Amino acid sequence: MRIGVTMPKKAMILAAGLGLRMRPITEKTPKALVPVRGETLIDRTLDRLQRSGVETVVVNLHHLGDKIRRHLSKREKPETVFSDEAELLETGGGIKKALPMLGDDPFFAINGDALWLNGPTRALERMAERWNEGEMDALLLLHSTVDAYGYEGMGDFVVDPVGSLTRRDEREAVPYLFTGIQMVHPRVFKDTPDGKFSMNVIYDRLIEAGRLFGIIHDGEWFHIGTPGGLTAAEDFLDERYPDRRRRF
């Protein structure tokens, strides 16, 4: 990382969801604990956060949350703390509830089913290097729709030459999708609803203010939305990394 770049010390993993499209796997296993080649999705994310210098990670819990809590009790680093949700609060509400544990500085927020391979530079470090508090309040990691494994959607955002984001039109296909990996300043939650709400509420505000930005991921990204998507990811990894002892 370049001199003067500050890596966030805190992060949040959104692990409260029901994982409905992953059934029957998620009937007894929370989605964040689904193994990919023998290692859970959440452990892979925690490993990446630890390697990038994150010290504390908040994990929100709802569906089969006790299983996640017991599983993570075996880890020493990074420190994991928990935000229990009696009812699902969606992405925005879940992060807002956890803000007292996340502090006043920008932090990473990552979906519990995120799975990515780094390119030439670690994705989280690229995001920290790109962060500019004077011009942005949230920075999303984006990926090419045509190169995303297991993804069949129409994309999410239009990106201008400096990285500023706008939404696609309803029937428009756009080149980039949101990976579920973002860097956020806690000030974006000011004047947001109490209880459940989507981060899309915040994104729309930031787009209007010109303060939502994106950076294009230069490695692989996998959409682990269904059992078929999980199989496709493992098939790719088996081909790329036939030695299962090798970490990626």
Buried (B, 14 or more C-beta within 10 A) or exposed (E): BEEEEEBBBBBBBBBBBBBEBBEEBBEEBBBBBBBBEEEBBBBBBBBBBBEBBBBBBBBBBBBBBEBBBEBBEEBEEBEBBBBEBEEBBBBBBBBBBBBEBBEEEBBBBBBBBBBBBBEEEBBBBBBBBBBEEEEBBBBBBBBBBEEBBBBEEBBBBBBEEEBBBBBBEEEEEBBBBBBBBBBBBBEBBEEBEEEBBBBEBBBEBBBEEEBBBBBBBEBBBBBBBBBEBBEBBBEBBEEEBEEEEEEE
